[in-house]
């Protein structure tokens, strides 16, 4: 189950050095987070711009609020 934004913030507040990079770990790799957006379903999505296959059509881009 995914963390809520409040739960994520709570965890991030515990990090002593706020200037370190944010990474996302999967079983096969560790990827840096380079951006975040909220979609039309109000999901917060963090992504890596170089590796993301996120759709950039006009419809999708209008329904995503870049943070």
C-alpha positions, 0 to 999 in steps of 0.5 A: 500500500502506498504512503499518504503524502502526510506519511511521506512528509513525516518520514522526510522530516526525520532526515537530518540533512535536507540537501541530499538527493531523493532516490527510489529503490526497486528490486533491480535498481536505484533511481533518482527522483527528479520531479513530481506532479499531481494527476487528475486523480489527485495522485502524487507521482515522483519520477525520473525525467530521463527514465520515465515513460510518462505521457506528454500529450496535451490531454495528460499534461493538462491533467498534471500539476507539476510541483 
